[in-house]
Amino acid sequence: MNAVAKTIFHVDMDAFFVSVEELFDPSLKGKAVVVGGQRGERGVVAAASYEARKFGVHSAMPLRTAEKHCPHAIFVNGHPERYRECSEKVYGVLNSFSPLVEMASIDEAYLDMTGTERLHGPPLRAAQKLHQKVKDQTQLNCSIGVGTSRLIAKVSSAKAKPHGVLWVVPGQEARFLAPLDVRDIPGVGKVTEKNLQALGIHRVGDLAKFDDNFLEDKFGKWGLALSGKARGFDAGGWFDTEVGGESEAKSISHEHTYNEDTGDAQQLESTLMRLSEMVGRRLREAGLHARTLQLKLRYKDFTTITRAHSLATATQLDTEIFEQIRILFRKNWKAGAAVRLLGVHAASFESAARQGDLLEGDRRERWKDVLSAADKLRDRFGESSVTLASGLKAGFRERTHENPAGLRGKGKE
């Protein structure tokens, strides 16, 4: 094996949302807990305790389905501000071990630990030290995978759960992967799994036996990526950049599903204002301006329409986002029709908006200053602590999200 092989850690917090809730309410420990909303609501499960998972409850499952699977479960509303605070503590610990930290989401991160042996010791010892320090400073458990690539580190952390450490020794990557199910490869979903199984590919070792040309012919560029992944390489998918390198989002969106369908125009527009604020916040956090804005509208009967508009000048201001989204809404909503879901989507990013006339530019700068001040208050007191007047009636909780606004160590600092 090459002497300069990298050492990558993947740190994955164990049942993160549930574990944070247990810090605030110790009586939840050891019980079947579902985070994301109350039983009977229309939302989805954000996280489930290991006790609830035994009954088939999992993230993204409708809350009402989770109740059927596990009627004795305790349902808890998500508290995004708590999760951000704990995630920032975790980030601080990780950053003390390596300056190259990439927060993949609110509860998982990659660290490039290459060349840190003199400071932290060999990989396994360093991982054990980090494992203990996370526990000591956050009172939360994590699992750590160690490998020569992000892919190996991520797969090994999953196998180390819960609360374990697993190191795949350099040179043993293919041997480690060979007996695993193809679904264990990051990026392989149900459709790809079905297509692979149709070719007689059930294990990663089966996949590794096929040459690149065959896989490319069957799956295109994704086939080449699969070939590399089967050998333990960071090939395509989420692994195109270096750990700690910048990778900008291709789109930013927020949605809200009503617990009860509504045809109240004021309520609907208030929701769109709140969603526009949340999208604007994420844009400012990333230092991006969006040129394309899109409305998502789903009626009671699940009929869904999307309508987009391209701006002459890209924006990151809540008011400008809402202005265009409201126009799209008023043009496309069937007045009085009951709505189930609304969404606001931003794309076609630019790093800076083009300068218009001086008066317009001055107005935008003033709004930017006001909204930046509001962002700081949200950082301190939570996302719902500040909202524009037109968004007050929205009254919905911020959805518990793996990639929320204000997440330390993800995107531009």
C-alpha positions in Angstrom: 0.0 0.0 0.0 1.2 3.5 -0.8 3.0 5.0 2.2 1.1 8.3 1.8 -2.3 6.7 2.0 -4.8 9.1 3.6 -6.4 8.6 7.0 -10.0 9.6 7.0 -12.4 9.5 10.0 -16.2 9.5 9.6 -17.9 10.5 12.9 -21.6 9.7 13.1 -23.6 10.7 16.2 -25.7 7.9 17.5 -29.5 8.6 17.3 -28.5 12.3 17.5 -31.9 14.0 17.7 -33.2 11.4 20.3 -30.0 11.6 22.3 -30.2 15.4 22.5 -33.8 15.2 23.7 -32.7 12.7 26.4 -30.2 15.3 27.7 -33.2 17.7 28.3 -35.5 14.9 29.5 -33.6 11.9 31.0 -36.9 10.1 31.5 -36.9 9.3 27.8 -33.8 7.1 28.1 -34.4 3.5 27.3 -37.9 4.1 25.8 -39.4 4.0 22.3 -39.1 7.7 21.3 -40.1 9.3 18.0 -38.8 12.8 17.2 -40.4 15.1 14.6 -44.0 15.8 15.8 -47.0 14.5 17.6 -48.9 11.2 17.0 -51.6 11.7 14.4 -49.9 14.7 12.7 -49.1 14.7 9.0 -45.3 15.2 9.4 -42.6 12.6 9.1 -40.3 11.0 11.6 -37.0 12.9 12.0 -35.4 10.3 14.2 -36.3 7.2 16.2 -34.7 5.7 19.3 -33.2 2.2 18.9 -36.1 0.9 21.0 -38.6 2.4 18.4 -36.6 1.1 15.5 -37.1 -2.5 16.7 -40.8 -2.0 15.8 -39.9 -0.8 12.2 -40.0 2.9 12.9 -37.4 4.8 10.8 -36.7 8.4 9.7 -38.8 9.8 6.9 -41.7 7.5 7.8 -45.0 9.3 8.2 -45.8 10.0 11.9 -49.2 8.3 11.5 -47.5 5.2 10.2 -45.0 5.3 13.0 -47.9 5.3 15.5 -49.3 2.2 13.9 -46.0 0.4 14.1 -45.2 1.5 17.7 -48.4 2.7 19.5 -46.7 2.9 22.8 -43.9 5.3 21.5 -43.4 8.7 23.0 -43.8 11.4 20.3 -41.7 14.5 20.7 -41.6 17.7 18.7 -38.2 18.5 17.2 -36.1 21.3 18.8 -33.8 22.4 16.0 -32.1 25.1 18.1 -31.0 22.4 20.6 -29.6 20.3 17.8 -27.7 23.2 16.3 -26.2 24.0 19.7 -25.1 20.4 20.3 -23.8 20.1 16.7 -21.6 23.1 17.2 -20.1 21.6 20.3 -19.3 18.4 18.3 -17.8 20.5 15.6 -15.6 22.2 18.2 -14.3 18.9 19.4 -13.6 17.7 15.9 -11.8 20.9 14.9 -9.5 20.4 17.9 -8.3 17.1 16.3 -7.9 18.3 12.7 -8.4 21.6 10.8 -9.8 19.6 7.9 -13.4 19.0 9.0 -16.4 18.6 6.7 -19.8 18.5 8.3 -21.8 16.2 6.0 -24.9 17.0 8.0 -25.9 18.1 11.5 -24.9 14.8 13.0 -22.0 13.5 10.9 -18.7 14.7 9.7 -15.5 13.7 7.9 -12.0 14.5 9.2 -8.8 14.2 7.3 -6.4 12.9 9.9 -3.5 12.3 7.5 -0.2 13.2 9.1 -1.5 13.7 12.6 0.1 10.6 14.1 2.8 12.5 16.1 0.0 14.6 17.7 -2.7 12.0 18.2 -1.0 8.6 17.8 -1.9 5.9 15.2 -5.4 5.9 13.7 -7.1 3.5 16.1 -5.7 5.3 19.2 -6.6 8.7 17.7 -10.2 7.5 17.0 -10.5 6.2 20.5 -9.3 9.5 22.0 -11.8 11.4 19.8 -14.6 9.0 20.7 -14.0 9.7 24.4 -13.6 13.4 24.0 -16.9 13.7 22.1 -18.6 11.9 25.0 -16.8 13.9 27.7 -17.6 17.3 26.2 -21.1 16.8 24.8 -22.5 13.9 26.8 -23.4 12.3 23.5 -22.3 9.0 21.9 -20.9 8.6 18.5 -19.5 5.9 16.2 -16.3 6.4 14.2 -15.2 4.7 11.0 -11.5 4.9 9.9 -10.2 4.2 6.4 -8.2 5.4 3.5 -11.2 7.1 1.9 -14.4 8.8 2.9 -16.3 5.8 1.5 -14.5 3.3 3.6 -14.8 5.5 6.7 -18.6 6.0 6.2 -19.3 2.3 5.6 -17.2 1.3 8.6 -18.8 3.8 11.0 -22.2 2.3 10.0 -20.9 -1.1 10.9 -19.5 0.2 14.2 -22.9 1.5 15.5 -23.9 2.0 18.1 -21.1 3.7 20.1 -18.2 1.9 18.4 -14.9 2.4 16.5 -13.9 0.4 13.4 -10.6 0.8 11.5 -10.2 -0.8 8.1 -6.5 -1.3 7.8 -4.9 0.0 4.6 -4.8 -2.7 1.9 -7.9 -4.5 3.3 -10.5 -2.3 1.7 -11.7 -4.7 -0.9 -11.7 -7.6 1.5 -13.8 -5.5 4.0 -16.4 -4.5 1.3 -16.7 -7.8 -0.5 -19.3 -9.6 1.8 -21.4 -6.5 2.3 -24.8 -5.9 0.6 -24.6 -3.5 -2.4 -27.0 -1.3 -0.5 -24.2 -0.6 2.0 -22.5 1.5 -0.7 -23.4 5.2 -0.2 -25.6 6.3 -3.1 -27.1 2.9 -4.0 -30.8 3.1 -3.5 -33.7 0.7 -4.1 -33.8 1.3 -7.9 -30.0 0.8 -8.4 -30.1 -2.3 -6.1 -32.9 -3.8 -8.1 -31.0 -3.2 -11.4 -27.8 -4.7 -9.9 -29.6 -7.7 -8.6 -31.1 -8.3 -12.1 -27.4 -8.8 -13.2 -26.8 -11.2 -10.4 -25.0 -8.6 -8.3 -26.0 -8.9 -4.6 -22.7 -8.3 -2.7 -20.0 -5.7 -3.2 -17.7 -8.5 -4.1 -20.0 -9.5 -7.0 -19.8 -5.9 -8.2 -16.0 -5.8 -8.1 -15.8 -8.7 -10.5 -17.2 -6.7 -13.4 -14.9 -4.5 -15.5 -15.4 -0.8 -16.0 -16.6 -1.0 -19.6 -19.4 -3.4 -18.7 -20.6 -1.2 -15.8 -20.3 2.0 -17.8 -22.3 0.4 -20.6 -25.1 -0.6 -18.2 -25.1 2.5 -15.9 -23.2 5.2 -17.7 -20.9 7.4 -15.5 -22.6 6.0 -12.4 -21.4 2.6 -13.4 -17.8 3.8 -13.4 -18.4 5.4 -10.0 -19.8 2.1 -8.7 -16.7 0.3 -10.0 -14.5 2.6 -8.0 -16.7 2.4 -4.9 -16.6 -1.4 -5.0 -12.8 -1.2 -4.5 -13.0 1.4 -1.7 -12.3 4.6 -3.7 -14.0 7.9 -3.4 -15.5 7.7 -6.8 -18.3 10.2 -7.7 -21.4 11.0 -5.8 -20.7 13.0 -2.6 -16.9 12.4 -2.8 -15.8 14.7 -5.6 -14.0 17.3 -3.4 -11.3 17.1 -0.7 -12.3 16.9 3.0 -12.8 20.4 4.1 -13.0 21.7 0.6 -15.8 24.0 -0.5 -18.7 22.5 -2.3 -21.6 24.8 -3.0 -25.2 23.7 -3.0 -27.1 23.3 -6.3 -30.4 24.3 -4.8 -31.9 25.4 -1.5 -35.5 24.7 -0.6 -38.0 24.6 2.3 -41.4 23.0 2.5 -44.3 22.9 4.9 -47.1 20.3 5.1 -50.2 21.5 6.9 -51.6 19.3 9.6 -55.1 20.2 8.3 -55.6 21.3 4.6 -56.4 25.0 4.3 -57.8 27.3 1.7 -57.2 30.5 3.8 -55.4 32.9 1.4 -53.8 34.9 4.3 -52.6 31.7 6.0 -51.1 30.4 2.8 -49.3 33.6 1.9 -48.1 33.9 5.5 -46.6 30.4 5.1 -44.9 31.4 1.9 -43.4 34.4 3.6 -42.0 32.2 6.4 -40.6 29.7 3.8 -39.0 32.6 1.9 -37.3 33.8 5.0 -35.9 30.3 5.6 -34.6 30.1 2.1 -33.1 33.6 2.3 -31.4 32.7 5.5 -29.7 29.7 3.9 -28.6 31.8 0.9 -27.0 34.4 3.1 -25.3 31.8 5.2 -23.8 30.3 2.0 -22.9 33.7 0.5 -25.1 32.9 -2.5 -27.6 34.8 -4.6 -30.4 32.9 -6.5 -31.6 33.8 -9.9 -34.3 31.2 -10.2 -37.2 30.9 -7.7 -39.8 28.1 -7.7 -43.1 27.6 -6.0 -44.3 24.1 -5.1 -48.1 23.8 -4.5 -49.8 20.5 -3.5 -53.6 20.4 -3.2 -55.7 18.2 -1.0 -56.0 15.5 -3.6 -52.2 15.4 -3.9 -52.2 17.2 -7.3 -48.9 19.0 -7.3 -47.7 21.9 -9.5 -44.4 23.7 -9.7 -43.9 27.1 -11.2 -40.6 28.9 -11.6 -39.5 32.4 -12.4 -36.0 33.7 -13.4 -35.0 37.1 -12.0 -33.2 39.8 -13.8 -31.0 40.2 -10.8 -30.1 37.4 -8.4 -31.1 37.8 -4.8 -30.7 36.6 -1.3 -33.3 38.9 0.3 -36.4 37.4 2.0 -38.6 40.2 0.7 -37.6 39.9 -2.9 -38.0 36.1 -2.8 -41.4 36.4 -1.3 -42.5 39.0 -3.8 -41.8 36.7 -6.7 -43.2 33.6 -5.0 -46.4 35.4 -4.1 -46.8 36.4 -7.7 -46.4 32.8 -8.8 -48.9 31.7 -6.1 -51.6 34.2 -7.0 -51.3 33.3 -10.7 -51.6 29.5 -10.1 -53.6 28.9 -6.9 -57.3 28.0 -7.5 -58.9 30.5 -5.1 -60.4 28.8 -2.1 -59.0 25.4 -3.0 -57.6 23.4 0.0 -53.8 23.2 0.0 -51.8 20.4 1.6 -48.2 21.5 1.1 -46.3 24.6 0.0 -42.6 24.9 -0.9 -40.1 27.6 -1.9 -37.1 26.5 -4.0 -34.1 28.6 -5.0 -31.5 27.7 -7.7 -29.2 29.1 -10.4 -26.7 30.5 -7.9 -24.3 33.4 -8.2 -21.7 34.5 -5.7 -22.8 38.1 -5.9 -25.7 40.1 -7.3 -25.1 42.5 -10.1 -25.2 46.2 -9.2 -28.3 48.0 -10.4 -29.0 51.7 -10.1 -27.7 53.5 -7.0 -31.1 54.0 -5.3 -32.0 50.4 -5.8 -28.6 49.3 -4.6 -28.9 51.4 -1.5 -32.3 49.9 -0.7 -31.0 46.4 -1.1 -28.0 47.1 1.2 -30.3 48.4 3.9 -32.5 45.3 3.7 -29.4 43.1 3.7 -28.2 44.8 7.0 -31.6 44.3 8.6 -31.8 40.7 7.6 -28.2 40.0 8.7 -29.1 41.4 12.1 -32.1 39.1 12.2 -29.9 36.1 11.3 -27.7 36.8 14.3 -30.7 36.9 16.6 -31.9 33.6 15.1 -28.4 32.1 15.7 -28.8 33.0 19.4 -32.5 32.5 20.1 -33.7 30.0 17.4 -35.1 30.3 13.9 -38.6 31.3 14.9 -37.5 34.1 17.2 -37.6 36.7 14.4 -39.9 36.9 11.4 -41.3 39.6 9.2 -44.9 40.7 10.1 -46.4 39.0 7.0 -45.0 35.7 8.2 -46.4 35.8 11.7 -49.6 33.9 11.0 -47.7 31.0 9.5 -47.2 29.7 13.0 -45.5 26.4 12.1 -42.5 24.8 13.7 -39.2 24.7 11.9 -38.8 21.3 10.5 -36.1 19.1 12.1 -33.6 19.1 9.3 -30.3 17.3 8.7 -28.9 20.4 7.0 -30.4 23.4 8.9 -29.5 27.0 8.6 -26.8 28.1 11.0 -24.9 24.7 10.8 -21.3 25.3 11.9 -18.6 23.8 9.6 -20.8 23.3 6.6 -20.4 25.6 3.6 -18.7 28.9 3.8 -17.8 30.2 7.3 
